[in-house]
Amino acid sequence: MTGWKTIETMMPIDDMELSLFTTLSTYKPNNGINPEENFSTELIVHLLRFSLAKKTDLFNRFAGQFLLEPIPVREYEDISIDTQKMAYTSKKNKAYPDITIRVKDRYLFIEVKVESGLNCYEVDNGENAKETINQVELYQEILVEPKSVYLLTKYPCEVDLRGCDDFKSKFKWHDIHLMLKGYHTKEPVEQYLVHEMIEYMEDKGMSIPKVTFELERGMEVLNNLFEQIETALEGHDYKKSFGYDYLGYWIKRKGGKGADDKAGWVGNLWEGNRLLFEHNAPKVVDHIKKTSLKGYEIPDKNKSQARTFFDFEKKKYFCLTAEEQVDALKKWIDENCGLIEKYGG
């Protein structure tokens, strides 16, 4: 077909399709990596494959609503779905889209996220130099035309993808949950699978949660927490910092200028069990690395930062009086601000 560049040799077809349980058993926790993202991907793909095999309307609904390409049942025989299928880019880098859907005249690539954000890679730019791109930008370079690229996430993703001409849409897991809730089928096995998928998504917080009467009390408690944090921050130079999924304070080094305005950050990433203190001052991060300072970690995605956490349970925070809670927070914050003052200059 004109304009179609085949990548048959780059994306070999498996001789047989493994059972769902065999596939899931290959994903095991490793070096702190949680396999649930892979589990979720394999589960939705299993459901879509079943729809293709039994020629039900589910795949057509999924394609029409989320991929913006309705595919009638009569065309199902020309479709295949794979996970983690390797492909090469135009710059000879390897790419592994989470979901690859092959239609008879095109490829559809879906990047899937649950708890994590988009990964970034340092890759060859084809001119003997390196460039940093995210996963969607990497898929944009896959050596096949025509193609479409999509992003499936649990949380809103505000990354700028305007440079990706083949990027078509973003959608969320709760959108799939709503679609499945409204889907009715007479196929008994599919009916069971859809029900189980709905239950799984609700168990994993991948549906829109209901707001209950605890909201009023929860807002009061949250306000109390940040009132305590501001009390603990007295004597330090700070300013408020908030966004869709975080609420906290930038810490400024005393007497510092420019980059020192954001030497550290303390706050909550909407985690009910801990607070985060993040160091951004290069000299502080270097000190933490060199001394392997206990209780600190270096994020894989940004090695110019160091993090430590105030764990409410480990600190027995909820058993303390209000005054003792503030004292515990102040001690933790003062220790970290002390690192900024001592090593951040």
C-alpha positions in Angstrom: 0.0 0.0 0.0 1.4 3.5 -0.9 3.0 5.3 2.0 3.1 2.2 4.2 6.6 1.2 5.5 6.4 -2.3 6.8 8.2 -3.2 10.0 7.5 -6.9 9.9 11.2 -7.8 10.6 11.2 -5.4 13.5 8.0 -6.5 15.1 7.8 -10.3 14.7 4.5 -12.1 15.3 4.5 -14.5 18.2 3.9 -18.2 17.3 1.2 -18.5 19.9 -0.6 -16.4 22.4 0.2 -17.2 26.1 -2.6 -17.5 28.7 -3.3 -14.4 30.8 -2.0 -16.1 33.9 1.2 -17.1 32.2 1.7 -13.6 31.0 1.1 -12.0 34.4 3.5 -14.4 36.1 6.4 -12.9 34.1 5.9 -9.5 35.8 7.6 -9.6 39.3 8.6 -6.8 41.6 12.2 -5.9 41.0 14.4 -3.2 42.5 11.3 -1.4 43.9 9.4 -1.6 40.6 5.7 -2.3 41.1 4.3 -4.6 38.3 0.7 -3.3 38.6 1.1 -1.1 35.6 2.0 -4.1 33.5 -0.9 -6.1 35.1 -3.4 -3.4 34.2 -2.1 -3.2 30.6 -2.3 -7.0 30.2 -5.8 -7.1 31.6 -7.3 -4.5 29.3 -5.5 -6.1 26.3 -6.8 -9.5 27.3 -10.4 -8.1 27.3 -9.9 -6.5 23.9 -8.4 -9.6 22.4 -11.4 -11.6 23.7 -13.7 -9.1 22.0 -11.8 -9.5 18.7 -12.0 -13.3 19.0 -15.7 -13.5 19.8 -16.5 -10.5 17.5 -18.4 -8.5 20.2 -18.9 -4.8 20.1 -16.5 -4.0 23.0 -13.4 -3.5 20.8 -15.4 -1.2 18.4 -16.5 0.9 21.4 -13.0 1.2 22.8 -11.5 2.1 19.4 -14.3 4.6 18.6 -14.3 6.4 22.0 -10.6 6.4 22.9 -8.7 5.9 19.7 -11.1 8.0 17.7 -11.2 5.3 15.0 -14.4 3.1 15.1 -13.6 -0.3 13.8 -16.6 -2.4 12.8 -16.8 -6.1 13.7 -16.4 -7.1 10.1 -12.8 -5.8 10.1 -11.7 -7.6 13.3 -9.9 -10.4 11.5 -7.3 -7.8 10.2 -6.5 -6.6 13.8 -3.8 -7.8 16.2 -2.9 -6.5 19.7 0.5 -6.9 21.4 2.2 -5.6 24.6 5.8 -4.5 24.9 6.4 -5.1 21.2 9.8 -3.9 20.2 10.2 -1.5 17.3 13.0 0.7 15.9 12.8 4.5 15.5 14.1 6.5 12.5 17.2 7.2 14.6 17.8 3.5 15.2 16.7 3.6 18.8 14.6 0.8 20.3 11.0 1.5 21.5 8.7 -0.7 23.4 5.1 0.6 23.2 2.9 -0.7 26.1 0.2 -1.6 23.6 0.5 -2.0 19.9 -2.6 -2.4 17.8 -2.1 -3.3 14.2 -4.9 -2.6 11.8 -4.5 -3.7 8.2 -3.1 -0.4 7.0 -1.7 1.3 10.1 -0.3 0.9 13.6 -1.8 2.4 16.8 0.6 2.8 19.8 -0.6 3.4 23.4 1.6 4.4 26.2 0.0 3.3 29.5 0.6 4.8 32.9 -1.0 4.1 36.3 0.9 5.6 39.2 4.0 6.7 37.4 4.6 9.6 35.0 6.1 9.6 31.6 9.6 8.3 31.4 12.3 10.3 29.7 15.2 8.9 27.8 18.6 10.2 26.7 18.9 8.9 23.1 21.1 9.4 20.0 19.7 12.2 17.9 21.2 10.7 14.7 23.9 13.4 14.6 26.4 11.8 17.1 24.8 13.7 20.0 22.3 13.0 22.7 18.8 14.4 23.3 16.3 13.9 26.0 12.8 12.8 24.9 9.8 11.3 26.6 8.0 8.1 25.7 5.4 9.6 23.5 8.1 11.5 21.6 10.0 8.3 21.2 6.9 6.5 19.7 6.5 9.5 17.3 9.9 8.4 15.8 8.9 4.7 15.2 9.8 3.8 11.7 6.3 3.2 10.3 3.7 5.2 8.5 0.8 5.9 9.0 0.6 5.6 12.8 -1.3 7.1 15.7 0.0 7.6 19.2 -2.1 7.7 22.4 -1.6 8.2 26.1 -3.6 6.3 28.8 -3.1 7.6 32.4 -4.6 7.4 35.8 -3.9 11.1 36.6 -4.0 14.2 34.4 -0.9 14.6 32.3 0.0 18.1 31.2 3.1 17.3 29.2 3.5 19.4 26.0 3.1 17.0 23.0 2.5 19.6 20.3 5.6 18.5 18.5 4.2 14.9 18.0 2.3 15.1 14.7 0.9 11.5 15.1 -0.3 12.0 18.7 -4.1 11.7 18.6 -5.5 11.8 22.2 -5.1 11.3 25.9 -7.6 9.3 28.0 -7.8 8.1 31.5 -8.4 4.8 33.2 -11.6 6.1 34.8 -12.9 6.8 31.2 -12.5 3.1 30.5 -14.2 2.2 33.8 -17.2 4.4 32.8 -17.3 2.8 29.3 -17.3 -0.7 30.8 -20.0 0.2 33.3 -22.2 1.2 30.4 -21.4 -1.8 28.3 -23.9 -4.7 28.0 -23.1 -8.0 26.4 -24.9 -11.3 26.0 -21.7 -13.2 25.7 -21.4 -14.8 29.2 -17.6 -15.1 29.4 -17.2 -11.5 28.3 -19.8 -10.4 30.8 -17.8 -12.1 33.5 -14.5 -10.5 32.3 -16.0 -7.1 32.1 -17.4 -7.4 35.6 -14.0 -8.5 37.0 -12.2 -5.7 35.2 -14.7 -3.1 36.7 -14.1 -4.6 40.2 -10.3 -4.6 39.7 -10.3 -0.9 38.6 -12.4 0.1 41.5 -10.1 -1.8 43.9 -7.1 0.0 42.4 -8.5 3.5 42.5 -8.8 3.6 38.7 -12.4 4.8 38.7 -13.8 8.1 39.8 -14.1 7.9 43.6 -17.2 9.0 45.3 -17.0 11.9 47.7 -18.5 11.0 51.1 -19.5 12.8 54.2 -15.9 12.5 55.5 -14.9 15.4 53.2 -15.9 18.0 55.8 -13.8 16.4 58.5 -11.0 15.6 56.1 -10.7 19.3 55.0 -10.6 20.3 58.6 -7.8 17.9 59.4 -5.8 18.9 56.3 -6.0 22.6 57.3 -4.8 21.6 60.8 -1.8 19.8 59.3 -0.7 22.7 57.2 -1.3 25.1 60.1 1.2 22.9 62.0 3.7 22.9 59.2 3.6 26.7 59.0 4.1 26.9 62.7 7.1 24.6 62.4 8.5 26.7 59.5 8.6 29.9 61.7 12.1 31.3 61.5 12.7 30.0 58.0 12.2 31.9 54.7 9.5 30.1 52.7 6.6 30.7 50.3 3.5 28.7 49.4 3.6 26.2 46.5 0.6 24.3 45.3 -0.8 22.5 42.2 -3.2 19.8 41.1 -1.4 17.0 43.0 0.7 18.8 45.6 0.5 21.3 48.3 3.5 22.7 50.2 6.2 25.3 50.6 9.4 26.3 48.9 12.3 26.8 51.3 14.8 29.6 50.5 18.4 29.7 51.8 18.9 32.6 54.2 20.6 35.4 52.3 20.5 33.4 49.1 19.5 34.7 45.6 18.1 33.3 42.4 18.2 29.5 42.5 18.4 29.6 46.3 14.7 30.6 46.3 13.9 27.0 45.7 16.7 25.2 47.6 14.1 22.9 49.2 10.5 22.0 49.2 8.3 20.5 52.0 4.7 19.4 51.6 2.3 16.7 50.6 1.8 14.9 47.3 -1.7 13.9 48.4 -0.3 11.0 50.4 -2.1 10.5 53.6 0.7 8.6 55.3 3.7 10.9 54.9 5.2 14.3 54.1 8.0 15.0 51.7 11.1 17.2 52.0 12.9 17.6 48.7 16.4 19.1 48.4 17.2 20.9 45.1 20.4 22.7 46.1 23.3 20.9 44.2 25.8 21.1 47.0 23.3 19.6 49.5 22.4 16.8 47.1 26.1 16.1 46.6 26.7 16.0 50.4 23.8 13.5 50.8 25.2 11.3 48.0 28.8 11.4 49.2 27.9 10.6 52.8 25.0 8.2 51.9 23.0 10.1 54.5 20.5 7.7 56.2 16.9 8.2 55.4 17.4 10.0 52.0 16.8 8.7 48.5 17.8 10.0 45.1 14.9 9.7 42.5 15.8 7.8 39.4 14.2 10.4 37.1 15.9 13.4 38.6 19.3 12.6 40.2 19.8 16.3 41.0 17.3 16.0 43.8 17.4 14.2 47.2 14.2 13.2 49.2 13.3 12.3 52.7 9.9 11.6 54.2 8.2 12.2 57.5 6.2 9.0 58.0 3.2 9.7 60.3 3.0 6.0 61.5 6.7 5.5 62.2 6.8 8.8 64.1 3.6 7.8 66.0 2.4 11.3 65.0 -1.3 10.6 65.5 -0.7 9.5 69.1 1.0 12.8 70.1 -0.6 15.9 71.5 -1.0 18.9 69.1 2.1 20.5 70.7 4.1 17.3 70.4 3.1 17.0 66.8 4.4 20.5 66.0 7.6 19.7 67.8 8.1 16.5 65.8 7.5 18.4 62.5 9.7 21.3 63.5 12.6 19.0 64.4 12.4 17.2 61.0 12.1 20.5 59.1 14.9 22.2 61.1 17.2 19.2 60.3 16.6 19.6 56.6 16.8 23.4 56.6 20.0 23.0 58.5 21.5 21.0 55.6 20.5 23.8 53.3 22.2 26.5 55.4 25.3 24.4 56.0 26.0 22.9 52.6 23.8 24.9 50.2 26.0 27.9 49.8 
